[in-house]
Amino acid sequence: MRRIALLTAAGLLAASCSLGGTDSAKPGERVVVLVTHDSFEVDPALLEQFRVDTGIKVEPRKSGDAGALTNQLVLTKANPIGDVAFGVDNTFASRALDEGVFAEYRSPEAAKGSQRYAVDDTGRLTAVDVGDVCVNIDPAALAARGVPVPAGFADLADPKYRDLLVVQDPATSSPGLAFLLGTVAHFGDQGWVGYWDRLKANGVKVVSGWEEAYTQEFSGSSGKGPRPIVVSYASSPSAEIGDNGLPRTQALLDTCFRQVEYAGILTGAKNPDDARKVVDLLLSEKFQVQVPEKMYVYPARAGVALPRSWQQAAPLPASPATLPAGDIQANRERWIGQWRAAVQG
């Protein structure tokens, strides 16, 4: 769903040249360039109605996953590649803020729920959606093996679950990084490496990204792979509804780590006034109601009804793990290096 693209600095700068400016705009047309991650989706009719109502054309430009997007915004901050950016998440937010990528803007829509997920009090980033990364299981496959449903992190290192778990590499995968951060939050800085030592000894399989893990290795999805336990999202069971109307898979809500995705106006944006209206749109109820089915994440706005399948199979976890954005920024590379030494060394 959200894979971290590994791009060189040269590649990022080349990409910025192809993305920069508003050359496709017609003379006199008001265009706001919305730089996003690759998972951004929206009903084109919504953007067209926004153009009719406001006279503003929103031009989305996809630019990798959260990590690649953040890198590109930092490298091009002196000559920003758009007006608004959406998709920097809480694992990279502090870097973007420290680099001065975003300008201050407090949308009037933010007070309707997004403020719950604020990174700081500057108003430079506003939460648009929430996605919880959790362990997912295939209960039928576990039952066929005579193995009970695991209760949480600790069980996954138990020999009865040997060779049953597949995870993503945190250096190349956004959910993989979130799961690593979840283990740091759960076991602490002194205990998480030992936990991964136990997972390695218990036959955990590591793949590069979510798609391979979920659609090829996991038994509960379309690929019907060999492993009944996978790192995915709390929302994933909503896509696995059986003929009986019930979900075939289950998310273990005690293993969730919360990802929050933000939008903000880029410092030096060519169209800051219209950019503010686009941020307002991203926080509006008519956009937020599309978020679950279009991007498989939860709306940040309070009171937005989830699709019926989500209400049944994908309730928002009540107490997911979190870490301060500043702690993630200060330790992310060290933690990934320690993970590599423990699991791949």
C-alpha positions in Angstrom: 0.0 0.0 0.0 2.6 2.5 1.0 6.1 1.4 -0.1 9.1 3.6 0.5 10.8 4.3 -2.8 14.6 4.5 -2.6 15.8 7.4 -4.8 19.2 8.9 -5.1 19.7 12.6 -4.5 20.4 13.0 -8.2 17.3 11.1 -9.1 15.2 13.2 -6.8 16.5 16.4 -8.3 15.8 15.1 -11.8 12.3 14.2 -10.8 11.8 17.7 -9.3 12.6 19.2 -12.7 9.9 17.1 -14.4 7.4 18.0 -11.7 8.1 21.6 -11.1 6.1 24.6 -12.3 2.6 24.8 -13.8 3.4 24.7 -17.5 0.2 22.7 -18.2 -2.0 25.6 -16.9 -4.0 27.6 -19.4 -3.4 31.4 -19.6 -5.2 32.9 -16.6 -6.1 29.6 -15.0 -5.7 29.3 -11.3 -3.8 26.1 -10.6 -2.7 24.6 -7.4 -0.1 21.8 -7.7 -0.7 19.2 -5.0 2.4 17.0 -4.6 1.4 13.7 -3.1 2.5 10.1 -2.4 1.8 7.3 -4.9 -1.3 6.1 -2.9 -3.2 9.3 -3.3 -6.6 8.7 -4.9 -9.7 11.0 -5.2 -12.9 11.0 -7.2 -12.1 13.3 -10.2 -15.7 14.6 -9.9 -14.8 16.1 -6.5 -11.9 18.0 -7.9 -14.0 19.2 -10.9 -16.8 20.4 -8.6 -14.1 22.2 -6.5 -12.9 23.9 -9.7 -16.4 25.0 -10.6 -17.1 26.3 -7.1 -13.8 28.1 -6.6 -12.1 28.6 -10.0 -9.1 26.6 -8.8 -7.8 23.6 -10.7 -6.1 21.1 -8.4 -3.2 19.3 -10.2 -2.1 16.2 -8.3 1.5 15.0 -8.9 2.5 11.7 -7.4 6.1 11.5 -6.0 6.8 8.2 -4.3 6.0 7.1 -0.8 6.4 9.1 2.4 10.1 8.8 2.6 10.8 9.7 -1.1 8.2 12.5 -1.0 9.9 14.0 2.1 13.4 13.7 0.6 12.2 15.5 -2.6 10.5 18.3 -0.7 13.7 18.9 1.3 16.0 18.8 -1.7 13.7 21.3 -3.6 12.7 23.6 -0.8 14.5 26.6 -2.4 12.4 26.1 -5.5 9.3 24.2 -4.4 7.8 21.7 -6.8 4.2 22.6 -5.9 2.0 24.6 -3.7 0.6 22.0 -1.3 2.1 18.6 -0.2 0.1 15.7 1.1 1.5 12.4 2.4 4.4 13.3 4.7 3.6 11.1 7.7 4.6 11.0 11.4 7.7 9.0 10.7 9.1 11.8 8.6 7.2 14.9 9.8 10.0 16.2 12.1 12.5 16.2 9.3 10.3 18.2 7.0 9.5 20.7 9.8 13.2 21.0 10.8 14.1 21.8 7.2 11.5 24.5 6.9 9.6 22.8 4.1 6.1 24.0 5.2 4.6 27.4 5.9 2.2 28.1 8.7 -1.5 27.7 8.0 -4.3 26.9 10.5 -7.3 25.7 8.5 -10.7 26.4 10.1 -11.5 22.8 9.2 -8.7 21.5 11.4 -10.7 22.0 14.6 -13.1 19.3 13.5 -10.8 16.4 14.4 -7.4 16.9 12.7 -6.1 18.8 15.7 -6.0 15.5 17.7 -3.0 14.4 15.6 -1.0 17.6 15.5 2.8 17.2 15.4 3.3 20.5 17.2 1.6 23.8 17.7 3.0 25.7 14.7 0.1 24.8 12.3 2.5 23.9 9.5 1.2 20.4 9.1 -2.4 19.3 9.4 -3.6 15.7 9.7 -5.6 14.4 6.8 -5.8 10.6 7.5 -4.8 7.9 10.0 -3.7 4.4 9.2 -2.8 1.8 11.8 -0.2 -0.9 10.9 -1.0 -4.1 12.6 -0.4 -7.8 12.5 -3.1 -9.5 10.4 -4.0 -13.2 10.6 -5.8 -15.8 8.6 -7.8 -17.6 11.4 -8.9 -20.5 9.2 -5.4 -21.3 8.2 -4.2 -21.2 11.8 -7.1 -23.4 12.9 -6.2 -25.9 10.1 -2.7 -26.1 11.7 -4.1 -26.5 15.1 -2.5 -23.2 16.2 -4.4 -20.7 18.3 -4.8 -17.0 17.4 -1.8 -15.1 18.7 -2.6 -12.7 21.5 0.1 -10.1 20.6 3.8 -9.4 19.9 5.2 -12.0 22.4 3.3 -14.9 20.9 4.8 -14.4 17.4 8.2 -15.4 18.9 6.7 -18.6 20.3 7.9 -21.8 18.6 4.2 -22.8 17.8 4.3 -19.9 15.3 7.6 -20.9 13.7 7.7 -20.0 9.9 4.2 -18.5 10.0 5.0 -14.7 10.0 6.0 -12.5 7.0 7.0 -8.9 7.5 8.4 -6.0 5.3 11.9 -4.6 5.4 11.7 -1.3 7.3 14.3 0.2 5.0 12.2 -0.3 1.9 8.6 -0.4 3.2 6.4 2.1 5.0 4.4 -0.6 6.9 7.6 -2.4 7.6 9.0 0.7 9.3 5.8 1.2 11.2 5.9 -2.4 12.5 9.6 -1.9 13.6 8.5 1.3 15.4 5.7 -0.6 17.0 8.2 -3.1 18.5 10.3 -0.2 19.7 7.3 1.3 21.4 6.2 -2.0 22.9 9.6 -3.4 24.1 11.5 -0.2 24.6 14.9 0.8 23.3 16.6 -1.8 25.4 14.4 -4.7 24.5 13.2 -4.5 20.9 16.4 -5.8 19.3 16.2 -9.0 21.5 12.6 -9.4 20.3 13.7 -9.4 16.7 16.5 -11.9 17.5 13.7 -14.2 18.7 11.6 -13.6 15.6 14.6 -14.4 13.4 15.2 -17.6 15.3 11.5 -18.4 14.9 11.6 -18.2 11.1 10.2 -14.8 10.3 10.4 -14.0 6.6 11.3 -10.6 5.4 10.3 -9.2 2.0 10.8 -5.8 0.4 7.3 -4.5 0.4 3.6 -4.7 1.3 2.4 -6.1 -2.0 4.7 -9.1 -1.9 4.0 -9.8 1.7 0.2 -9.5 1.5 -0.7 -10.7 -2.0 2.0 -13.4 -2.4 3.1 -14.7 1.0 -0.1 -14.3 3.1 -2.6 -17.1 3.0 -5.6 -14.9 3.7 -5.4 -12.8 0.5 -5.7 -13.4 -3.3 -2.3 -15.1 -3.6 -3.2 -17.7 -0.9 0.5 -17.9 0.1 2.0 -20.2 2.7 2.1 -17.9 5.7 -1.0 -17.1 7.8 0.4 -14.1 9.7 1.4 -10.8 8.0 2.1 -7.2 8.8 -0.6 -5.1 7.1 -3.2 -2.5 8.2 -6.1 -2.5 10.6 -8.3 -1.7 7.6 -7.1 -4.7 5.6 -9.9 -7.1 6.8 -12.5 -4.9 5.1 -11.1 -6.0 1.8 -11.4 -9.7 2.7 -15.2 -10.1 3.2 -16.4 -13.7 2.4 -19.5 -14.8 0.7 -21.2 -15.0 4.1 -20.6 -11.3 4.6 -18.0 -11.8 7.3 -14.2 -11.0 7.1 -11.9 -13.9 6.4 -9.0 -12.2 8.1 -8.4 -10.3 11.4 -6.2 -7.5 12.6 -4.6 -8.0 16.0 -5.4 -4.6 17.5 -2.8 -4.9 20.3 0.0 -4.9 17.7 -1.0 -1.6 15.9 1.3 1.4 15.4 -0.4 4.6 14.3 0.6 6.3 11.1 -0.8 9.8 10.5 -0.5 11.5 7.1 -0.3 15.3 6.9 -0.9 18.1 4.4 0.8 21.5 4.4 1.5 24.6 2.2 5.0 24.6 0.9 7.2 27.5 1.8 7.6 29.7 -1.2 4.5 28.3 -2.9 3.5 30.2 -6.0 -0.2 30.3 -5.1 -0.4 30.4 -1.3 -3.9 31.9 -1.1 -5.4 29.2 -3.3 -3.3 26.6 -1.6 -5.0 27.3 1.6 -8.4 26.5 0.0 -7.0 23.2 -1.2 -5.9 22.3 2.3 -9.4 23.2 3.5 -10.7 20.8 0.8 -8.6 17.9 2.0 -10.1 18.4 5.5 -13.7 18.8 4.3 -16.3 16.2 5.0 -16.9 15.6 1.2 -13.2 14.7 0.8 -12.8 12.9 4.1 -15.8 10.6 3.4 -13.8 9.2 0.4 -10.7 8.5 2.3 -11.5 4.9 3.5 -12.5 3.5 0.1 -10.1 5.5 -2.0 -6.9 5.2 0.1 -7.8 2.5 2.7 -7.1 4.7 5.7 -9.3 6.4 8.3 -10.4 10.0 8.0 -8.8 12.5 10.5 -12.0 14.5 10.7 -14.3 13.4 13.5 -17.7 12.1 12.9 -17.2 10.8 9.4 -19.1 7.6 8.8 -17.0 4.6 7.8 -18.2 2.3 5.1 -20.4 -0.6 6.3 -17.6 -3.2 5.7 -15.3 -1.1 7.8 -17.7 -0.8 10.7 -17.9 -4.5 10.8 -14.3 -5.6 9.9 -12.0 -2.6 10.4 -12.9 -0.5 13.5 -10.3 2.2 14.4 -8.0 0.7 17.0 -8.6 2.4 20.4 -5.1 2.4 21.8 -2.4 2.0 19.0 1.2 2.5 19.8 2.8 5.8 19.0 6.2 7.5 19.3 6.9 11.3 19.3 7.8 12.5 15.8 11.0 14.0 17.2 12.1 10.7 18.7 11.5 8.9 15.3 13.5 11.6 13.5 16.4 11.3 15.9 16.6 7.5 16.0 15.1 6.2 12.8 18.3 5.5 10.9 19.9 4.0 14.0 17.0 1.7 14.6 17.0 0.6 11.0 20.7 -0.1 11.2 20.2 -2.1 14.4 17.4 -4.0 12.8 19.6 -4.9 9.8 22.4 -6.2 12.1 19.9 -8.3 14.1 17.8 -9.7 11.2 20.0 -9.6 8.1 23.4 -9.7 9.7 
